[in-house]
Amino acid sequence: MINRMMGHESEAEKLYKILNTDEYKERPYEYSDLGEGMAVIGETMWGWWKHRFLINHNTKRAYEFMDKDQNLVTVTQDDIDWESLKNLPEDAQNTARVLSFHFHPLLDILKMEWPK
């Protein structure tokens, strides 16, 4: 609150402004309204649509979920439910360990809370 009063924007507020420009409304990006003031912006990568950004219009903040290299940036190994992965092949577990989202994500393996 003090930062906002002093004219300082958070990174999430800056990203929100950037993502609401015309550049992010056309290919290779795709805007999807989730309702309740929330949206995601996907980007086409190697022929697949990948959700990269989460937007909260209510708070006027946005968060990068995955970078251009298709690695998770807001998730840590502590966010992964390792118990649910124990029966998966070792290569699948290794993919999770390095936070790679090159393959279609299984969001239910994550137990994450979005920043406010």
Secondary structure as UniProt FT lines:
FT   HELIX           2..5
FT   TURN            6..7
FT   HELIX           11..19
FT   HELIX           22..25
FT   TURN            27..28
FT   STRAND          29..35
FT   TURN            36..37
FT   STRAND          38..45
FT   TURN            46..47
FT   STRAND          48..56
FT   TURN            57..60
FT   STRAND          61..64
FT   TURN            68..69
FT   STRAND          71..72
FT   HELIX           77..79
FT   HELIX           82..85
FT   TURN            86..87
FT   HELIX           90..97
FT   TURN            98..99
FT   HELIX           107..109
//
